[in-house]
């Protein structure tokens, strides 16, 4: 189905968040053969900066949704919106009270073949180039390009955060990590080996969040 809105995406920088399942080095191919880089951002829903960030994404979604409804006329009433956040659960399946916003970069291999930016520009607590695994509980911010999408299969409009950069302020190191959970460092040379592998839309100054 053709996109029924022209609402433009926006560049966003998140407030500080607790990082969970931060895969920025090696793409996960479990559900996507072309690979996906992703991170869960955990927020206290009562935090004012988190509220502002989520509200900005909701406004983008709602603007696109209103445009779609106008373009579709009566058929637009069949559509609804996806939530920007999801509840966060611990390992036992209990809600923690936090909310999750996910950032991701899809189809990494395909993007690389097409000459598009396909890696995450990442720096650590001392503004050093980050080349280590980032464990759950680390604290950082992400830079993303946020854009609205429509999903014809369930008639939903939502927002995707296309991940571009990462700044870690408090790093929880990973020792003996399960590759399926944290990824591996095998892709370090590929990600940081030359200028062509870094995200083209980001420079070093941009990483000083």
C-alpha positions as CSV (number, residue, x, y, z in Angstrom):
1,X,0.0,0.0,0.0
2,X,1.3,3.4,-0.9
3,X,2.2,5.8,1.9
4,X,-0.8,8.0,2.5
5,X,1.0,10.9,4.1
6,X,3.9,13.2,3.4
7,X,4.7,14.2,7.0
8,X,8.5,14.7,7.2
9,X,10.7,12.9,9.7
10,X,12.8,14.7,12.3
11,X,16.2,14.3,13.9
12,X,15.9,13.6,17.6
13,X,18.3,13.1,20.5
14,X,16.9,11.1,23.5
15,X,17.3,12.2,27.1
16,X,19.5,10.0,29.2
17,X,18.1,6.5,29.4
18,X,18.9,3.1,30.9
19,X,20.2,1.0,28.0
20,X,19.0,-2.6,27.5
21,X,20.0,-5.2,24.9
22,X,22.3,-2.6,23.3
23,X,23.5,-4.2,20.0
24,X,25.5,-1.6,18.2
25,X,28.5,-3.6,17.0
26,X,27.3,-6.7,15.2
27,X,23.9,-6.9,13.6
28,X,21.5,-9.5,14.9
29,X,20.3,-11.8,12.1
30,X,17.9,-13.9,14.1
31,X,14.8,-12.4,12.6
32,X,16.3,-10.4,9.8
33,X,18.8,-12.0,7.4
34,X,20.2,-8.6,6.5
35,X,20.8,-7.8,10.2
36,X,19.5,-5.3,12.7
37,X,21.2,-3.1,15.2
38,X,19.0,-2.1,18.1
39,X,18.7,-0.8,21.6
40,X,15.9,-0.5,24.2
41,X,15.7,2.8,26.0
42,X,14.2,2.5,29.4
43,X,12.5,5.6,30.9
44,X,10.8,6.6,34.1
45,X,7.4,7.7,32.6
46,X,7.2,10.5,35.2
47,X,10.5,12.0,34.2
48,X,9.9,15.4,32.6
49,X,12.6,15.1,29.9
50,X,11.3,11.6,29.0
51,X,7.7,13.0,28.8
52,X,8.9,15.8,26.4
53,X,10.8,13.3,24.2
54,X,7.8,10.9,24.0
55,X,5.4,13.8,23.4
56,X,7.6,14.9,20.4
57,X,7.3,11.4,18.9
58,X,3.6,11.3,19.6
59,X,3.1,14.6,17.8
60,X,5.0,13.3,14.7
61,X,2.8,10.2,14.7
62,X,-0.4,12.1,15.2
63,X,0.4,14.6,12.5
64,X,0.9,11.7,10.0
65,X,-2.2,10.0,11.3
66,X,-4.3,13.1,10.8
67,X,-2.9,13.5,7.2
68,X,-3.7,9.8,6.4
69,X,-7.2,10.1,7.6
70,X,-7.8,13.2,5.6
71,X,-6.4,11.5,2.5
72,X,-8.4,8.4,2.9
73,X,-11.7,10.1,3.8
74,X,-14.2,7.7,5.3
75,X,-11.7,4.7,5.0
76,X,-9.5,6.5,7.4
77,X,-11.8,5.7,10.3
78,X,-10.6,2.1,10.1
79,X,-7.1,3.2,11.1
80,X,-5.6,3.8,14.5
81,X,-2.2,4.6,16.0
82,X,0.6,2.5,17.6
83,X,1.9,3.4,21.0
84,X,5.3,5.0,21.1
85,X,6.2,3.2,24.3
86,X,5.7,-0.3,25.7
87,X,5.7,-1.5,29.3
88,X,9.0,-2.9,30.6
89,X,9.1,-6.3,32.1
90,X,11.8,-8.0,34.2
91,X,13.1,-11.6,33.6
92,X,10.2,-13.0,35.6
93,X,7.6,-11.2,33.5
94,X,6.7,-8.6,36.1
95,X,6.2,-4.9,35.1
96,X,9.0,-2.7,36.4
97,X,7.1,0.6,36.1
98,X,9.5,1.8,33.3
99,X,8.6,2.2,29.7
100,X,10.5,1.1,26.6
101,X,11.3,3.1,23.4
102,X,13.2,1.1,20.8
103,X,15.7,2.5,18.3
104,X,17.0,0.3,15.5
105,X,18.8,0.2,12.2
106,X,17.3,-2.4,9.9
107,X,18.7,-4.3,6.9
108,X,22.3,-3.5,7.7
109,X,23.8,-5.8,5.0
110,X,21.5,-4.4,2.3
111,X,22.3,-0.8,3.4
112,X,26.0,-1.6,3.2
113,X,25.7,-3.0,-0.3
114,X,23.7,0.1,-1.4
115,X,26.4,2.5,0.0
116,X,24.1,3.8,2.7
117,X,25.1,4.4,6.3
118,X,25.0,1.0,8.0
119,X,26.8,1.4,11.4
120,X,26.4,3.3,14.7
121,X,28.8,6.0,15.5
122,X,29.5,5.4,19.2
123,X,31.5,7.1,22.0
124,X,32.1,6.2,25.6
125,X,32.2,8.1,28.9
126,X,35.5,9.9,28.0
127,X,34.4,10.6,24.5
128,X,36.5,7.8,23.2
129,X,35.5,5.7,20.2
130,X,33.5,2.9,21.8
131,X,34.5,-0.6,20.8
132,X,33.2,-2.7,23.8
133,X,30.0,-4.4,24.6
134,X,27.4,-2.3,26.4
135,X,25.7,-4.2,29.2
136,X,22.2,-3.8,30.5
137,X,22.0,-1.0,33.1
138,X,24.4,1.3,31.2
139,X,23.2,4.9,30.8
140,X,23.4,6.8,27.6
141,X,21.6,8.8,24.9
142,X,20.9,8.0,21.2
143,X,20.6,10.1,18.1
144,X,18.0,9.0,15.6
145,X,16.0,10.0,12.6
146,X,12.4,9.6,13.6
147,X,9.8,9.0,10.9
148,X,6.2,8.0,10.7
149,X,5.1,4.7,9.0
150,X,1.9,3.0,8.1
151,X,1.2,-0.7,8.4
152,X,-1.6,-1.8,6.1
153,X,-1.8,-5.3,7.6
154,X,-3.3,-4.0,10.9
155,X,-4.2,-0.4,9.7
156,X,-1.8,1.2,12.2
157,X,0.3,4.4,12.0
158,X,3.4,4.6,14.2
159,X,6.9,6.1,14.5
160,X,10.2,4.4,13.9
161,X,13.5,5.6,15.4
162,X,16.2,4.9,12.8
163,X,19.3,4.7,15.0
164,X,22.4,6.7,14.0
165,X,24.6,7.4,17.0
166,X,25.2,6.5,20.6
167,X,26.8,8.2,23.6
168,X,27.4,6.1,26.7
169,X,27.9,8.0,30.0
170,X,27.9,5.2,32.5
171,X,29.1,1.9,31.1
172,X,28.3,-1.5,32.5
173,X,30.9,-3.8,31.1
174,X,29.9,-7.3,29.9
175,X,32.0,-10.3,30.9
176,X,31.3,-13.7,29.4
177,X,28.2,-12.4,27.6
178,X,25.9,-14.6,25.7
179,X,26.3,-13.6,22.0
180,X,22.6,-14.0,21.4
181,X,21.8,-11.4,24.0
182,X,24.6,-8.8,23.7
183,X,26.2,-9.4,20.3
184,X,29.9,-9.9,19.8
185,X,32.9,-7.7,19.2
186,X,33.9,-9.5,16.0
187,X,32.6,-6.7,13.9
188,X,34.7,-4.0,15.5
189,X,37.2,-3.7,12.6
190,X,34.3,-3.6,10.1
191,X,32.4,-0.9,12.1
192,X,35.4,1.4,12.9
193,X,38.0,0.3,10.4
194,X,37.7,3.2,7.9
195,X,35.7,6.4,7.3
196,X,33.4,4.6,4.9
197,X,31.9,2.5,7.7
198,X,30.8,5.3,9.9
199,X,27.4,6.9,9.7
200,X,27.7,9.5,7.0
201,X,25.2,11.9,8.6
202,X,27.1,12.2,11.9
203,X,30.4,13.9,12.7
204,X,32.4,14.0,15.9
205,X,30.9,17.3,17.0
206,X,27.4,15.8,16.8
207,X,28.4,13.2,19.3
208,X,28.9,15.7,22.0
209,X,25.3,15.4,23.2
